[in-house]
Amino acid sequence: MSAPSVPLPRRETNTSDLSSNHPPIWAVANTGAPAVDTPLPSKCDRHSNIREGVCCKELKGDDERSLVDPDVVRDVVIGLSDGLTVPFALTAGLSSLGESKLVVLGGVAELIAGAISMGVGGFLASQSERDHYRYLHRQTTARVLRSCSGEMEREVHAVLGPIGVDDKLSRQVAQNLLNVEVEANTMHSGINSNGTASGGDVESSGLRWSKDVGLTAFLLKFGEGMEEVPTKRLYISAFTIGMGYLLGGLIPLLPYFFIPRAHVALLWSALVTGVTLLVFGVVKTHVSGAQGGWRGYVWGAVSTLFVGGAAAAAAYGIVAALERGE
């Protein structure tokens, strides 16, 4: 169903806006059409005649960055961290054999197997998270439909109350969300009882977004902090973790391709891995929104180097201790 058309209020002509191709936008303090409710997306003082200065949408802070999806950042960190530490420890242990060729063969075999294993693990983890959400969604929907309005009002206020929403407004929000929930479920049941709807009917009836609205979606998203994992996320997670492990594991293995003596290649491998951990820490700090400034970037680089280096050193130390014991 298309949205109803609403006439825009008249305003005085501003010669500075004649060359602009932007459509007219209501000011926040609109007095031109008091009988018409101003739609929220249309409220803006940018084109008001008395407005001066820069639009608030164009204001920039001191530390503006283009952040990456935190789920992707998490998968990249998991893949690269494991890829930089595990193959390095393995190749360091194999360096005692003396020949880089054996180290390369063992490292490549572990790298391929590890990348596949990490990718499958990421896929299964995302799948389990999605199944967990769907189970909670079914349980919460059933509980919302069978519970009284008072219980639902208390649950909504338990979420909104701590952030400053009063009891009266919480009850209004709960009642509004409950009405949407009942309407969506009634519509869904009516279509199911009449048979399978066509694609156009499903889209027009709102069934495509019925799971994302109502009291159930509110309680899960803001009460439990959970959202459904899209199906494509399963494959993105598997690919990101697997490729992160593969690329990260190639870095400590590269010197062994060019230096025949394994003991010498080990020193270069440690140096290259350390530099990579420093650069990775800086990039991770930037794209994840961590504390900025030179101190923030230095801390991100040093902490990443320390954690990754400690893990690699511990693995190498254990392997060296086992060799001496034999």
N, C-alpha and C positions, 0 to 999 in steps of 0.2 A: 504494500500500500504506500503510495507516495505521500510525502509530507505536505500539509496544507500551505498554500501560498499566503504570505502575510505582507501587506503593503508597507513599504519603508516610509518613515516620516520625511517631510521636506526639510531642507536646511538651506542656509544661505550659500550662494555660490562663492567659492574661493578660487581666485584666479590662479593660485599656485598649484591647484589640483586639476587644472584643465588638461594638462598633458599626461596625467596619470591614467593608466588603464585599469587600476584597481576598482572593484565595485564599491558602491557606498556602504559604509558600515555604521551601525548605530553607536552613538556615544553611550558611556556607562550612565551618565546622568541625562537620560533621554526625557524630554518634555514635549516632543512634537506629537506623539500619539499616546496619550496617557491611558486610553482605553484598551490598548493592545499590549500584551505582555511581551517584553523583549526577549527573544531567544538567547540563551546563554552564549552560544558560539558567536553571536553577533555583537556582543557588548565589547566596545573598544572606544577609547578616547582619541585614537590616532588621527581621525579625520574631523575632530571637533575644532571649531573656529577659534576657541579660546585656549586650545591646547598648545603648549610651547615645550621645546626640548626634544629629547630623543625618546622614541617609543620604548616602553618597558620590555617589549619582545626583542629589541635590538641591543639592549644593555648587556655588556659582557663583564664577567668577573675577572679577577686577577689570575685565576688558574683554570681557564676554560680548556677542556680536552674533549676529544672524541673517544668515548669509552666503547669497549667491546662487550658483547653479551657475556655476563659473568659465568654462564654455563660453559661457553666456549673457552673462556680464560681458564676455568677450572680443569677442563679436559686437556688443554694444551699444557698446563703446569704439571698435571699428573703424567702425561706422556713424555714430555721433555725431561722432567726430573728423573723418572725411572730410566729413560734412555741414556742420560748422561752419566748416571751412577752405576747401574748394573753392568752394562757392557764394559765400562772402564775397569771395574773391579775384576771382571772375568779376564779381560785382556792383560791386566796387570799380573794376575795369577799365572796365566799362560806364558808370560814373558820369561819365566824361569827355564822354559824349554830352549831358549836361545835363538830360535828362528822365527822371523816375522811371518813366514808363510803359514806355519801352523797356527799362529795367533789369529791371522786373518780368516783362515778356514773356520776355526772354532767361533770367532766373533761374529762372522756373517751368519753361521747356522743359528747361534743364539739370538741374533738380531731379528731374523725372519720369524723364528718361533715366538719370540717375545712380543713382536709387533702384532702378530695374529692373535696371540693370547690376550694382550691388552685390549685390542679392538673388540674381541668377543666379550671380554669382561665389561667393557663400557656399554655394549649393546644390552647385555643381560641386566646390568644395574639399572639402566634407564627403563627397560621393560618392567622390572620389578617395581620401580617407582610409579610407573603408569598404572599397573595393576592395583597397587596399594591405593592410589587416588580413586580409581573407579569403584573399588570396594567401599571406601569411605563415602563416596558420593551416593551410592545406592542406600547405604545404611542411614545417612543423614537425611536423604529425601524421604525415606519411610518414616523416620522419627519426626520430621517437620510436619508431615501430613496427618500423623496420628496424635500429635501433641496439641495442647490447648494454646490459645494465643498468649496467655499470661506467661507460660514457660518460655515461649519464643521471645517475648519481650524481655525477659530476664537475661536470656542468652545474648541478645543483641546489645543490651545495656552493659553486659559484662565485657563486650568488645569495645563499645563506644565510650562508656563511662570513664575509663582510665585516661582517655585523651581529651576529656573536657566536655563531652556532650551530655546535656542534662537528661533527666529521666523522661520528661515529657516528649522531647524530640526523639529519644530512643524508641519510645512506644510508637510514634508516627512512622519512623523508619521501618520498624519491625512489621507494622501492619501493611505498609506499602509493599515491602518485599514479600510478605506472605500472600498478598493478593496476586502478585505477579507469579509466584510459585504455583498457586492453585490454578490460575488461568492457563499457564503453560502446560501443566499436567492434564487439565481437562481437555485442552485442544489436542494434545498428543493422544489421549485415550479415545477421543472422538474419531480421529483419523484412523487409528488402528482398528476400531470397531467397524469402520466402513470399508476397510480394505487398504491396500497399499496405495499411497498417494503418489502422484506423478512428481517429477523433479520440480516443475513450476509451482505445484501446490505446496510442496514441502518448503520451498523457499519463501513463498508468500505467507505461509502460516507461521513462520518464525521458528520452525523446528530445528533449523540449523544452529541457532544460538540459544535454544531453550535451556541447555545445560549450563550456560554461562550467566544466567540471570536468576533472580529470585533469592529466597532466604538460604537455600542450600549452598549456592555459589558464594554468598556472603560469608556464611559461617566457615566454609572450608578455606576461603582465600584470606579473610582477615582474622578469623578465630584460630584456625589451625596453621595458617601460613602456607597453604598448599594450592597448587594449580596443576591442571592436567598436563601431562607430558605429551606433546604432539608426536604422532607416529614418525614423522621425519626426523625428530630429535634423536630417536634410537640410532638411526643410520649416521647422523651427523656426529654423535658422540663416539660411535665405534670408529669412524674414519678419523676423527680428530685425535683421539687417544692413540690409535694405531700408527698414524703418520707421525705424530709427535714422538713416539718411542723410536720409530725407524730413523727419523732425521736426527734426533738427539743421540742415538746410538752410533751413527756414522761418524760423529765428530771425534770421539776418543779413538776410533778405529782408523781414521785417515792416516796418521803418521806411519802405521805399520804397512801401508801400501807402498810407501816410497823409501823406507829405511829398512834394510835387510836385517840389521842387528836389533833384536827385540829389546834389549836393555836400553839402547839409545832411543829407540822409538817410544819406550815407556816414558822417558823424561819429556819428550815433545808432546806426547799424549796428555800428560798431566798439565803441561803448560797451556795447551790448546783448550782443554776442558775447563781449566780455571778461568781463562779469559772469556770463554763462552758463558760460564755461569755468571760472571760479572755483567756481561751485556744482557743476558736473559733477565737478571734482576732489575736492571734499569727499565727494560721494555715492559716487564710485568708491572712495575710500579706505575708506569705511565698509563697503560691501557686498563688497569684495574681501578684507577681512581684513588690510589693510596696517597699519603701525604706528599705534596709536591715540594718544589724548591730543591736546591742542590743537596741539602741535608737529607731530604726524603729519598732522592735518587741514590745517594751514597749508601744510606742505610739499606735500601732495597737490594743494591748490588752486593754489599758486604754480607748481609744476612743470607742471601741466596748462595753465595760462595761458601759461607761457613757451613750451612746445612748440607749442601751437596758434597762439599769436600769432606766433611765429617763422615757422611755415609760411605763415600768411596774409600776413604782411609780406613774405616772400620772393616769394610769388606776385604780390602787388601791385607790388612793386618791379620785377620782371621785365617786367610788363605796362606800367608807366609808362616804363621804359627803352626798350621797343620803340616806344612812342608818340612819344617824343622823337626817336628815330632816324629816324622817318618825317618 
